[in-house]
Amino acid sequence: SIPDEGGYVTHEVNLVGNYISSEDARAIVNSLYGHGLVTQKEARLIMAAISDNALMVRQIDKDAVRARIFKNMLVNLI
């Protein structure tokens, strides 16, 4: 569990919305890592879980599935 000082993680969760590209997700993960809110290992695990290779759904659905998984992971970190 990471402290959500100033609501930073909550703000990032709200930025995700219903869809997120892998590039935008990577930017958020890098930001969280840069602020010391996730470890390098946690960042790598998050990115592995929401990568295009891990999401075995139609391309058109990947950003929606990625958003749901990503938000769930972030919420469970705080």
Accessible surface in RSA format (square Angstrom, percent):
REM  Atomic radii and reference values for relative SASA: ProtOr
REM  Chains: A
REM  Algorithm: Lee & Richards
REM  Probe-radius: 1.40
REM  Slices: 20
REM RES _ NUM      All-atoms   Total-Side   Main-Chain    Non-polar    All polar
REM                ABS   REL    ABS   REL    ABS   REL    ABS   REL    ABS   REL
RES SER A   1   132.67 112.1  60.98  81.4  71.69 165.2  42.08  89.6  90.59 126.9
RES ILE A   2    23.88  13.6  19.51  14.5   4.37  10.5  20.25  14.6   3.63   9.9
RES PRO A   3    82.96  60.5  70.78  64.5  12.19  44.3  82.04  67.7   0.93   5.8
RES ASP A   4    41.33  28.9  20.37  20.3  20.95  49.5  16.40  38.6  24.93  24.9
RES GLU A   5   132.55  76.1 114.28  86.5  18.26  43.5  51.27  99.2  81.27  66.4
RES GLY A   6    90.40 111.5   0.00   N/A  90.40 111.5  46.74 128.3  43.66  97.8
RES GLY A   7    28.23  34.8   0.00   N/A  28.23  34.8  20.97  57.6   7.26  16.3
RES TYR A   8    53.46  25.0  50.31  28.6   3.14   8.2  48.76  36.6   4.70   5.8
RES VAL A   9     0.02   0.0   0.02   0.0   0.00   0.0   0.02   0.0   0.00   0.0
RES THR A  10    62.33  44.3  61.53  62.4   0.80   1.9  51.81  69.6  10.52  15.9
RES HIS A  11    96.78  52.9  93.69  65.1   3.09   7.9  58.59  60.4  38.19  44.4
RES GLU A  12    11.82   6.8  11.82   8.9   0.00   0.0   0.00   0.0  11.82   9.7
RES VAL A  13    18.54  12.2  18.08  16.4   0.47   1.1  18.08  15.7   0.47   1.3
RES ASN A  14   109.25  75.3  83.84  81.0  25.41  61.2  29.14  70.1  80.11  77.4
RES LEU A  15   104.87  58.4  77.07  55.1  27.80  69.9  79.98  56.2  24.89  67.0
RES VAL A  16     4.21   2.8   0.00   0.0   4.21  10.2   0.09   0.1   4.12  11.2
RES GLY A  17    32.87  40.5   0.00   N/A  32.87  40.5  32.31  88.7   0.56   1.2
RES ASN A  18   110.42  76.1 100.13  96.8  10.30  24.8  16.86  40.6  93.57  90.4
RES TYR A  19   148.41  69.3 133.51  76.0  14.90  38.8  85.02  63.9  63.39  78.1
RES ILE A  20    11.07   6.3   6.04   4.5   5.03  12.1  11.07   8.0   0.00   0.0
RES SER A  21    31.47  26.6  28.57  38.1   2.91   6.7  25.23  53.7   6.25   8.8
RES SER A  22    27.74  23.4  26.19  35.0   1.55   3.6  12.39  26.4  15.35  21.5
RES GLU A  23   126.41  72.6 116.39  88.1  10.02  23.9  68.43 132.4  57.98  47.3
RES ASP A  24    83.03  58.2  81.57  81.2   1.46   3.4  12.82  30.2  70.21  70.0
RES ALA A  25     0.00   0.0   0.00   0.0   0.00   0.0   0.00   0.0   0.00   0.0
RES ARG A  26   127.38  53.5 127.38  64.9   0.00   0.0  37.40  51.1  89.97  54.5
RES ALA A  27    61.00  56.1  49.02  75.7  11.98  27.2  55.20  77.7   5.80  15.4
RES ILE A  28    17.73  10.1  16.48  12.3   1.25   3.0  17.69  12.7   0.04   0.1
RES VAL A  29     1.58   1.0   1.58   1.4   0.00   0.0   1.58   1.4   0.00   0.0
RES ASN A  30    85.63  59.0  78.82  76.2   6.81  16.4  24.11  58.0  61.51  59.5
RES SER A  31    34.78  29.4  24.49  32.7  10.30  23.7  27.15  57.8   7.63  10.7
RES LEU A  32     0.12   0.1   0.12   0.1   0.00   0.0   0.12   0.1   0.00   0.0
RES TYR A  33   104.97  49.0  98.00  55.8   6.97  18.1  62.72  47.1  42.25  52.1
RES GLY A  34    66.60  82.1   0.00   N/A  66.60  82.1  32.79  90.0  33.81  75.7
RES HIS A  35   117.21  64.1  88.15  61.3  29.07  74.4  68.44  70.5  48.77  56.8
RES GLY A  36    64.07  79.0   0.00   N/A  64.07  79.0  31.83  87.3  32.24  72.2
RES LEU A  37    22.18  12.4  21.30  15.2   0.89   2.2  22.18  15.6   0.01   0.0
RES VAL A  38     6.78   4.5   0.02   0.0   6.76  16.3   3.32   2.9   3.46   9.4
RES THR A  39    78.18  55.6  72.34  73.3   5.84  13.9  75.33 101.2   2.85   4.3
RES GLN A  40   105.29  58.9 101.77  74.4   3.51   8.4  18.85  40.1  86.44  65.6
RES LYS A  41   134.41  65.6 132.48  81.3   1.93   4.6  75.64  68.1  58.77  62.6
RES GLU A  42    52.58  30.2  51.24  38.8   1.35   3.2  21.09  40.8  31.50  25.7
RES ALA A  43    11.89  10.9  11.61  17.9   0.28   0.6  11.89  16.7   0.00   0.0
RES ARG A  44   144.59  60.7 136.06  69.4   8.54  20.3  66.46  90.8  78.13  47.4
RES LEU A  45   103.95  57.9 100.99  72.2   2.96   7.4 101.32  71.2   2.63   7.1
RES ILE A  46     4.68   2.7   4.68   3.5   0.00   0.0   4.68   3.4   0.00   0.0
RES MET A  47    19.70  10.2  18.08  12.0   1.62   3.9  18.47  15.7   1.23   1.6
RES ALA A  48    60.63  55.7  46.82  72.3  13.81  31.4  55.16  77.7   5.47  14.5
RES ALA A  49    38.19  35.1  23.67  36.5  14.52  33.0  33.29  46.9   4.90  13.0
RES ILE A  50     0.07   0.0   0.00   0.0   0.07   0.2   0.00   0.0   0.07   0.2
RES SER A  51    33.29  28.1  31.22  41.7   2.07   4.8  27.74  59.1   5.55   7.8
RES ASP A  52    55.58  38.9  51.03  50.8   4.54  10.7  21.27  50.1  34.31  34.2
RES ASN A  53   137.71  95.0 117.66 113.7  20.05  48.3  33.45  80.5 104.26 100.8
RES ALA A  54    52.68  48.4  22.07  34.1  30.61  69.6  32.76  46.1  19.92  52.8
RES LEU A  55     8.14   4.5   5.74   4.1   2.40   6.0   7.90   5.6   0.23   0.6
RES MET A  56   169.06  87.5 135.25  89.5  33.81  80.5 124.32 105.7  44.74  59.3
RES VAL A  57    60.72  40.0  41.24  37.3  19.48  46.9  51.54  44.8   9.18  24.9
RES ARG A  58   169.82  71.3 156.74  79.9  13.07  31.1  81.19 111.0  88.63  53.7
RES GLN A  59   124.42  69.6 110.80  81.0  13.62  32.4  63.63 135.4  60.79  46.1
RES ILE A  60   136.43  77.6 111.65  83.2  24.78  59.7 120.59  86.8  15.84  43.0
RES ASP A  61    47.74  33.4  46.94  46.7   0.80   1.9  11.72  27.6  36.02  35.9
RES LYS A  62    26.92  13.1  26.92  16.5   0.00   0.0   3.35   3.0  23.56  25.1
RES ASP A  63    49.58  34.7  49.36  49.1   0.22   0.5   7.18  16.9  42.40  42.3
RES ALA A  64    17.52  16.1  17.52  27.0   0.00   0.0  17.52  24.7   0.00   0.0
RES VAL A  65    28.72  18.9  28.72  26.0   0.00   0.0  28.72  25.0   0.00   0.0
RES ARG A  66     3.90   1.6   3.90   2.0   0.00   0.0   0.00   0.0   3.90   2.4
RES ALA A  67     0.08   0.1   0.08   0.1   0.00   0.0   0.08   0.1   0.00   0.0
RES ARG A  68   149.19  62.6 141.42  72.1   7.78  18.5  69.18  94.6  80.01  48.5
RES ILE A  69    58.10  33.1  54.22  40.4   3.88   9.3  58.00  41.8   0.10   0.3
RES PHE A  70     0.00   0.0   0.00   0.0   0.00   0.0   0.00   0.0   0.00   0.0
RES LYS A  71    53.54  26.1  53.47  32.8   0.07   0.2  24.32  21.9  29.22  31.1
RES ASN A  72    92.64  63.9  87.73  84.8   4.91  11.8  17.62  42.4  75.02  72.5
RES MET A  73    53.15  27.5  46.94  31.1   6.22  14.8  51.23  43.6   1.92   2.5
RES LEU A  74     0.26   0.1   0.26   0.2   0.00   0.0   0.26   0.2   0.00   0.0
RES VAL A  75    77.28  50.9  72.34  65.5   4.94  11.9  72.34  62.9   4.94  13.4
RES ASN A  76   106.17  73.2  78.67  76.0  27.49  66.2  28.71  69.1  77.46  74.9
RES LEU A  77    30.83  17.2  30.29  21.7   0.54   1.3  30.83  21.6   0.00   0.0
RES ILE A  78    68.59  39.0  32.76  24.4  35.83  86.4  46.05  33.2  22.54  61.2
END  Absolute sums over single chains surface
CHAIN  1 A     4841.0       3934.7        906.3       2728.5       2112.4
END  Absolute sums over all chains
TOTAL          4841.0       3934.7        906.3       2728.5       2112.4
